[in-house]
Amino acid sequence: MERGPDEATSRRRFVAVSFLFWFPIGMSIATGVLLFTERGMGLAAVAGFYAVHSLTAAVMELPTGGLSDVIGRRPVLAVAGLLNLAAFTLIGLGSAGWAIALGMGLMGLARALSSGPAEAWYVDTVHAHAGPDADLRTGLARGGSATSAALALGTLLGGGLPWLIGLWPGFGAWLTDATAGLVIPLSVPALLGALVEVVFVLYVLHALREPVRPRAGPRGVVGQVPAAIAAGLRLGARDALIRRILLTASAAGAALAAVELLTPGRAAALMGTAESGAVLFAGLACAGFVCAALGSQLAPLVARFAGGSERAVLASLGVVALGLTLLGLTAHTMSPLATAAAVTGYGLVYLGLGAAGPNENDLLHQRVDASGRATALSVQSLSLQLVAAGAGLAAGALPPGPLPWLLAAAAVLSGALLWVRRAAPPGDVPPAFRKDRHGQGSSPRGKASAPEPATAPGAVRPVGRLHDTVPQETRPHARPT
């Protein structure tokens, strides 16, 4: 099998893909809620649009993760970019609720397609080149930092563009009149994001080389994807550590739903106008994503000081819960002290999420092999999206004030408490997943399997592999030790 680029090149390409995918999304963050309200939508309708995004992503997570494991990472990522291109165009130009909902649905589908392939490509390539003992945490942390940097820069640019347009006397009104209301200053960032998606698709097709996979016709894809989905659904059932990771992702979904839905309104209320609120929120979101990037960079250091990835996740989620609590306690006042506390809480939320992510995924990648890696990441994203959809709808329906923030803080604190006790060391692989000395699976009623190879002290041994959707893949680097 072709070994592909070396570790450093793979890391650079993973970082570039992460940046290019999230940069246009960042440009739409600062103006998204404000754009929808400017189009005449109420907060409940806006929450519904975000629920369409989250539910679409949740429904499609497992099928698209399985699709990536069957046909390859590169084509799935390219399709995700094309879907985002259509989504940003609809969101930027649409003034009717159905057009905005369709755009958010397409963006949710793109999110589902993109949630695992890039990271799976990086891990597969590094394992193919350097073996299963290669360092993953550093590359995952840099990918997380690139994502946060893209969101920070994109949010800053997206929030500043409508304000800059407003500085040009009469230009905003001329733009609206010339396009019959299709394009308003708040929609410019989404339309610019659509152009960036073209660059993303071209880069993915050029840079993400991967081993040639056997041709899979429609019948083959239809036959193999359900098996990958079933394997993904079995993840949490057979491994307590993976259950913790999935529940932690759910807690993160509750936190993000509250922050993304409620913060723009607080910024606009503080500044007095939607455009000024977009600028303030852009600066605040930029600072938050910088905190997330810093948290990702600090993730390996946090793990060393905490005594492992599990303790690092516990500490990181504690920081997130503290940040949400500060945001809740300051929801009813705009005094300078309360505003400073709220800004601090906002930064702590993203700092903690940034530090938790690489450590969670380091644990996850030690439990699954290359044949199901994208599916595993999709299951993780599914957990986040499902809870984010419900939490967003609840936050939009609850009365403004501390309650939505404090409920999100309670959800994150519950996720943190899951990590108070260390996970028991994985025992023998369950009989259904054992291999005999000929590499064949043994039955619980069959003969005893040959013992598993000994692992290094302190290493986490993977528990049964996912269904192998790519049987031709080389085995020596398939499972980390």
LUMVEXDREN-734294 format. One record per residue: residue in three letters; x, y, z of N, C-alpha, C in turn. Coordinates in steps of 0.1 Angstrom, whole numbers, plus 5000, padded with zeros to 4 digits. Each point is the difference from the previous one (the first is absolute). Layout:
% LUMVEXDREN-734294
ALAXYZXYZXYZ
...
This chain:
% LUMVEXDREN-734294
MET500849885000499250125000500950125000
GLU499650114993500750124999500050075014
ARG501250035005500250055013499550155002
GLY500050074989499550145000501050105006
PRO499750125002500950105005500549975014
ASP501250065004500649975013499150075011
GLU500549995012499250055012499950154999
ALA501150074997499950155000499150054989
THR500149944988499250044989498549975003
SER499849885005498649975004499450105010
ARG500850035010499650105010499650134994
ARG500950054991499850134993498750004992
ARG499849894993498849994991498749995009
PHE500149925011498849995009499750145006
VAL501050085003499850135006499450094989
ALA500549994988499550094989498549974997
VAL499749874999498649964998499150045011
SER500449995012499250045012499850154999
PHE501050084997499850144999499150044989
LEU500249944988499150044989498649975001
PHE499749885007498649965002499350105010
TRP500750035011499350085010500050154998
PHE500950054992500150154998498750064995
PRO499449944989498750064996498949995010
ILE500049895008499049985010500250115011
GLY501350035003500350115009499450144995
MET500150024987499550134995498550015001
SER499349895001498550005001499650015015
ILE500949975009499649995014499550135006
ALA500850114998499850125006498650064996
THR499749984987498850064994498849914999
GLY500249875003498949904997498750035007
VAL500050015013498850035008499550144996
LEU500850104999499650134997499550014986
LEU500649934990499550004987498549954999
PHE499849895007498749945000498950095007
THR500450065011499150105006499750124991
GLU501150044993499850124991499149964988
ARG499949874997499149964989498649985006
GLY499850035013498650005005499749885008
MET501049915003499749885008500150025015
GLY499149945007500150015015501049905006
LEU500350025013501049915006499749864999
ALA498749975002499549864999500349944986
ALA499750084990500349954986501549984998
VAL500850105005501449984999500549875007
ALA499549985012500349875007499649884991
GLY498950014993499549904991501049974989
PHE500550114994501049994989501249925005
TYR500550045012501249935005499749855004
ALA498749985004499649865002500049924988
VAL499650064988500049934988501449964996
HIS501050095003501449974997500449895009
SER499850015013500449895009499449874998
LEU498750004997499349874998500449944987
THR500250084989500549944988501349945002
ALA500950075007501349945002500049885008
ALA499150005010499849885009499549884992
VAL499050024992499449894992501049944991
MET500850084994500949964989501449965005
GLU500350025013501449975005500449864996
LEU499349905005500449874998500049954985
PRO499050034993500149964985501250064993
THR500350135003501150064993501349965005
GLY500149975013501249955006500349864993
GLY499049924999500249874994500450014985
LEU499450104993500350034986501550034999
SER500550085009501550044999500849885002
ASP499649905009500849885002499949914987
VAL499050024992499849914989500750064987
ILE499750124997500550064987501250095001
GLY500450035012501150095002499850135006
ARG501050065006499950135007499950114990
ARG500850014990500050114991498750034993
PRO499349914994498850034993498950055009
VAL500049945012498950055010500350145004
LEU501250045003500450135003499750104989
ALA500249964988499750094988498550024999
VAL499249905002498650024999499550095012
ALA500649995012499750095011500250144996
GLY501250034993500250144996499050054990
LEU499649914991499050054990498650025007
LEU499749925010498750035007500150135008
ASN501150035006500250125007499950124990
LEU500549984988499950114990498650034997
ALA499249904998498550024998499350065013
ALA500449955011499450055013500350155002
PHE501250044999500450145002499350094990
THR499849954988499350084990498550025004
LEU499449905004498650015004499850085012
ILE500949995010499950085012500350154997
GLY500950024991500350144997499050074992
LEU499349934992499050064991498649985004
GLY499749905008498649965004499450105009
SER498850044997499250085010498849935005
ALA499749884994498849925005500549895009
GLY499149975009500449905010500449874994
TRP499349954990500449874994501450004994
ALA500450124994501350004994501150005010
ILE499850075012500949995010500149865007
ALA498849945002500049875005500749904991
LEU499850014987500749914991501550025000
GLY500450135001501450035001500649945012
MET499350015012500549945012500149855000
GLY499049944993500049864998501149954992
LEU500350074989501249964992501350025008
MET500150105008501250025008500149895010
GLY498949965006500049885009500549884993
LEU499549974988500549894992501550004998
ALA500450124996501550024998500849985013
ARG499450045011500649985013500249855003
ALA498949934997500049855002501149944991
LEU500150044988501049944991501450035004
SER500250125006501450045003500449975014
SER499249945008500349985015501149905002
GLY500349914991501049905002501149984990
PRO499750024987501049974989501350065001
ALA500150135003501350075001500949945011
GLU499449995011500849945012500349864997
ALA499149924995500349864996501149994990
TRP500050094990501050004990501450035007
TYR500050095009501350035006500549885009
VAL499149945008500549895008500449884992
ASP499249974989500349894992501450024993
THR500250134995501350034993501249995009
VAL499850055012501250005010500249855004
HIS499049925002500249865004500749934988
ALA499650034988500649934989501450034998
HIS500450125004501450054997500949965012
ALA499550025013500849995012499649895009
GLY498949934997499749895009499050045010
PRO499449905007498950035010500550075012
ASP501350015003500550075012500350154997
ALA499750054988500350144997499150095009
ASP500650125002499350105009498850054992
LEU498950005005498850064994499550125007
ARG500350015013499450115008500550144995
THR501350014996500550134995499350044987
GLY499849914991499350034987498550045003
LEU499449925008498650035003499850135007
ALA501050045009500050135007500250114989
ARG500949984991500250114990498850014991
GLY499349894997498850014992498950075007
GLY499949975013499050085008500450155001
SER501350035001500450145000499750074987
ALA500249924989499750064987498550034998
THR499249905005498550035000499650125008
SER500650015012499750125008500550134994
ALA501249994994500550124993499250044989
ALA499549914992499150034988498750065005
LEU499449945011498850065005500250145005
ALA501250025007500350135006500150114989
LEU500949974990500250094989498750024992
GLY499349894997498850014992498950085007
THR499949985013499050085008500350145000
LEU501350035002500450145000499850074987
LEU500349934989499850064987498550014997
GLY499249895003498650004997499250115008
GLY500450025013499450105008500450144996
GLY501250024995500450134996499550054987
LEU499749914990499650044987498850085000
PRO498949965006498850095000500250135006
TRP500950015010500350135007500850084990
LEU501049954993500750074990499250054989
ILE499049924995499150044990499250125005
GLY499650005013499250115005500850135001
LEU501349995000500850125000500050084987
TRP499749924989500050064987498650064998
PRO499850135000498750065000499149954988
GLY498949955003499149964989500249874993
PHE501249945003500349884993499249885004
GLY499749995013499149895004498650014994
ALA499550125000498650024994500149974985
TRP501050054994500149974985500149854997
LEU500849935008500249864998498649935002
THR499250045010498749935002499150034989
ASP500050134996499150044989500349934987
ALA501350004997500549944987499749854999
THR499949935011499749864999498649975005
ALA499150105000498649985004499949935014
GLY500950045009500049955013500649865002
LEU500549944990500649875001501350005008
VAL500850114998501350025006499950125009
ILE500249985013500150115010501449995006
PRO500450115007501449995006500349885008
LEU499049955008500249895009500149874992
SER499649994987500149884993501349994992
VAL500850104999501350004993501049895005
PRO500149995013501049895005499649864995
ALA498749975000499649874995500449984985
LEU499750104992500349994986501549994998
LEU500850075007501549994999500449865005
GLY499449945010500349875004499749904989
ALA499050024991499849914989501250004991
LEU500650114998501250004991501249925006
VAL500150015013501149935007499849854999
GLU498749954999499849864999500549954987
VAL500150084989500549954988501549975002
VAL500750095007501449975003500249875008
PHE499149985010500149885008499949884991
VAL499049994992499849884991501249974991
LEU500650114994501149984992501249955008
TYR500250055012501249965008499849855004
VAL498849965004499749865004500349914989
LEU499650034988500249914989501549994996
HIS500750115003501450004996500949935011
ALA499750035013501049975010499849875008
LEU498749965001499749885009500149874992
ARG501249964996500249884993499949885010
GLU499449904996499849885008500149874992
PRO500249895006500149874993498849984991
VAL500349944989498949964990499149905007
ARG498750035000499149905006499349924989
PRO499549895003499349924989498750084996
ARG499849994987498850074995498749955007
ALA499250095005498849965006498850064993
GLY499349914993498850054993498950035009
PRO498950054995498850035009499649895009
ARG500049874994499649895008501049975011
GLY501350014997501049985010499950105012
VAL499850134996500050105010498849985009
VAL498849974994498849985008500149885009
GLY500849904995500249885009500950025011
GLN501150094998501050015010499750115010
VAL499450114996499750115010499249955012
PRO498949934998499249965012500949925010
ALA500949924995500949925009500850095008
ALA500550114993500850105008499250075010
ILE498750034996499250075010499749915012
ALA499749874998499849915011501249995009
ALA501250004994501249995008500150135008
GLY499750114994500150135008499050005012
LEU498849954998499050005011500549905011
ARG500849904997500549915010501150065008
LEU500550114996501250055007499850025015
GLY499050085003499750035014499649885008
ALA499349914994499549885007501149915005
ARG501150004993501149905004501150065007
ASP500150135002501150065007499650125008
ALA500349995013499650115009500750134998
LEU501249994995500850134998499450074988
ILE499649934990499450064988498650065004
ARG499349945009498750055005500350145006
ARG501050015008500350135007500350104989
ILE500849974990500350094989498850054993
LEU499049914998498850044993499150095009
LEU499949975013499350085009500650145002
THR501450004999500750135001499750084988
ALA499949944988499750084988498650055001
SER499149935006498650055003500050135009
ALA500849995010500150125009500650124993
ALA501049974991500550114992499050064991
GLY499149924994498950054992499150095007
ALA499749975013499150095008500750135002
ALA501350005003500750125002500150094987
LEU500349944989500150084988498750054995
ALA498949935002498750044996499650135008
ALA500250005013499750125008500950124996
VAL501349984998500950114997499650054986
GLU499849924990499850054987498750074998
LEU499049955007498650064998499950135009
LEU500550005012499750115009500950125000
THR501349974997501050115000499850114990
PRO499649974988499850124990498950095005
GLY498949965006499050085005500550095012
ARG500849945009500650085011500950114994
ALA500849974990500850104994499350114993
ALA498949974993499250104994499350095010
ALA499549935011499350085010501050105007
LEU501349955002501050095006500350124991
MET500149984987500450104990498850084995
GLY498849955000498950084996499549984986
THR500949954991499649974986500549864996
ALA499449954989500449874995501450004994
GLU500350114992501350004994501150025010
SER499850095010501050025011500149875008
GLY498949935002500049885008500849894993
ALA499950004986500849914992501550025002
VAL500450135000501450035002500549955013
LEU499250035011500449965013500149855001
PHE498949934995500049865001501249944992
ALA500350064988501149954992501350015008
GLY500250115007501250015008500049905012
LEU498949985006499949915011500149854995
ALA499449974989500149864995501549984995
CYS500650104995501449984996500949975012
ALA499750085011500849975012499749865005
GLY498749964999499749865005500749904992
PHE500050014986500749904992501550005002
VAL500650125003501450015004500249925013
CYS499150015009500149925013499949854997
ALA499149964990499949864996501349954994
ALA500650094991501349964994501049985011
LEU500050095010501049995011499849885008
GLY498749975002499749875007500449884993
SER499850004987500549884992501549995000
GLN500750115000501549995001500449965013
LEU499350035010500449965014499549865004
ALA499249944991499449875003501149895004
PRO501149994993501049905004500650045014
LEU500250135002500650045013499049975011
VAL498850034998498949975010500049865004
ALA500149914989500049865003501249955008
ARG501250064997501249975008499850045015
PHE499550125002499950055014498949935007
ALA498949964993498849945007500349855002
GLY500949944993500349865001499349914990
GLY499750064988499449924990498950074993
SER499549954989499050064992498750015008
GLU499749895008498750005007499950115010
ARG501050025008500050115010500050134993
ALA500650014988500050134993498650044995
VAL499349904996498650024996499250055012
LEU500249945011499350045012500350155004
ALA501250045000500450135003499550104990
SER500049964987499650094989498550035001
LEU499249905002498650015002499650085012
GLY500849995011499750095011500250144997
VAL501050044992500150144995498850044992
VAL499549924991498950034992498850035009
ALA499749915010498950025009500150145008
LEU501250035004500250135007499750114991
GLY500450004987499850114991498550024997
LEU499249894999498650014997499350055013
THR500549975012499450055012500250155001
LEU501250054996500250145000499150074990
LEU499849954989499050064990498650005005
GLY499649895007498750005006499850105011
LEU500950015009499950095011500050154996
THR500550034988500150144996498950034989
ALA499049914998499150024989499050125002
HIS499850045012499050105003500650145001
THR501250024999500650135002501150034990
MET500250134997501050044990501050095006
SER500249995013501050085007501449974995
PRO501050095002501349964995500649885006
LEU499749985013500649885007499349874995
ALA498750014998499349884995500449974985
THR500250114992500449984987501449934999
ALA500950055009501449945000499949855004
ALA499149975010499949865005499449924988
ALA499050054993499449934989501049974989
VAL500950104996501049984990501049895005
THR500450015013500949895005499349874999
GLY498749995004499349874999500049954985
TYR499850094991499949964986501449944996
GLY501150075004501349944996500349875007
LEU499549985012500349875007499249894993
VAL498850034995499349894993500849954988
TYR500650094992500749954988501449955004
LEU500650055010501349955005499849855004
GLY499049985008499849865005499649904989
LEU499150054991499749914989501249974991
GLY500850104998501249984991501049905007
ALA500150015013500949905006499549865001
ALA498649995001499449875002500149924987
GLY499850074988499849934987501249904997
PRO501250054999501149914996500249885010
ASN499850035012500149895010498949894998
GLU498850054998498949904997500349924988
ASN500550074989500249924988501249925000
ASP501050035008501149915002499649875006
LEU499150015010499449885006499249924990
LEU499250074992499249944990500849924989
HIS501050064995500849944990500849885004
GLN500249985014500649885005499049885000
ARG498850034998499049895001499449954986
VAL500350074990499449974987501249994989
ASP499749934990501149984990499650084987
ALA500849994990499850094988498749974993
SER499549875000498949974993498750065005
GLY500050055012498850065006500350135006
ARG501150074998500450125007499050114997
ALA499750024987499050114997498749985006
THR499549875000498849975006500050035015
ALA501149975007500150035014499950155003
LEU500750084992499950145001498650054997
SER499349944991498650044997499149975012
VAL500249895006499249975012500250105011
GLN501250055002500350105009499350134996
SER500150044988499450124995498449995001
LEU499549884998498649975001499550045014
SER500849955010499650035014499950155002
LEU501050074995500050155002498950074993
GLN499749964987499050064993498649985005
LEU499749885005498649975005499750085012
VAL501050015009499850085012500050154997
ALA500850044991500050144996498750054994
ALA499349914993498750034994499050025011
GLY499949915009499150015011500350115009
ALA501250025004500450115009499850144993
GLY500250014987499750134993498550035001
LEU499249904997498550025000499650045014
ALA500649935010499650045014500550145004
ALA501250034996500550145003499250114994
GLY499549974987499150104994498750015006
ALA499549895006498650015006500050055014
LEU501149985007500150055014500050155001
PRO499550065011500150145001501450055001
PRO500450124995501350055000500550015015
GLY501249985002500650015014500949895003
PRO500349985013501049905004499749864997
LEU498749964999499649865000500649924988
PRO499950054987500649924990501549985001
TRP500750105005501449985002500349905011
LEU499350015011500249915012499749864996
LEU498949984992499749864996501149944992
ALA500650084991501149954992501249975009
ALA500350095010501149975009499849875008
ALA498749975004499749885006500349884991
ALA499650014988500349894990501549974999
VAL500850114999501449984999500649955012
LEU499650045012500549955013499749855001
SER498849964995499749865000500949924992
GLY500450064988501049934991501349995007
ALA500450115007501350005007500149895011
LEU498849985007500049905011500249864995
LEU499749984987500349864995501449965001
TRP500950105000501549975000500650015014
VAL499250015010500650005014500749875003
ARG499449894996500749875001500649964987
ARG501249955001500749964988499349874994
ALA500049994987499449894994500849875003
ALA499449895002500749885003500849964988
PRO501249955002500849954989499349904991
PRO500050024987499349904992500549865002
GLY499049915002500449865001500249934987
ASP499849875000500149934987499050054991
VAL500349984987499050044990498949905001
PRO498750054999498949915001500149894990
PRO499549885003500249894991499550024985
ALA499050084999499550034986501050084992
PHE501050065006500950084993501449955000
ARG500349885007501349955000500449944987
LYS501349994998500549934988500849885005
ASP499949894992500849895003501350014993
ARG500949905001501350024995500050014985
HIS498949974993499950014986499450134996
GLY499750085010499350134997498550004999
GLN499449885003498649994999499350035013
GLY498850054999499250035012499649875007
SER500050005013499649885007498650025006
SER499349895001498750015006500149985015
PRO499150055008500049985014500049855004
ARG499449924990499949865003501149924994
GLY500950074992501149934994501249985009
LYS501149974993501249985008500650135004
ALA500849995011500650125005500950064990
SER500050135000500950084990501450005006
ALA500950034991501450035004500050125008
PRO500950015010500050125009500450134992
GLU499450115004500450134993501450035003
PRO500750074991501450045003500050105011
ALA501149995008500150095011500250144995
THR499550105008500150144996501150065010
ALA500450114996501050075008499350055013
PRO500850025011499450045012499350134998
GLY498850015005499250125000499350034987
ALA500249914990499450024987498549955001
VAL499150064992498749965000499849904989
ARG499549885003499849904989498750024994
PRO499950004987498750014993499149885003
VAL498750035002499049895002499449974986
GLY499849904995499449964988499950104989
ARG500449974988500050094989498650014994
LEU499850124993498850024993500049914988
HIS498849994994499849924988501050054989
ASP500749924994501050044990499350024987
THR499850134996499450034988501050004988
VAL501350005003501050004990500949885002
PRO499649884996500749885003501450004994
GLN500350084990501350004994501050085007
GLU499650075011500950095007501049925007
THR501350055001501149935006499850005015
ARG500349895006499749985014501050055010
PRO501350004998501050035010499850135007
HIS499550104993499850135006498650035003
ALA499149904999498650035002499550035013
ARG500749945011499550025013501150065009
PRO499850115006501050055009500249915012
THR501150005006500349915012500150095013
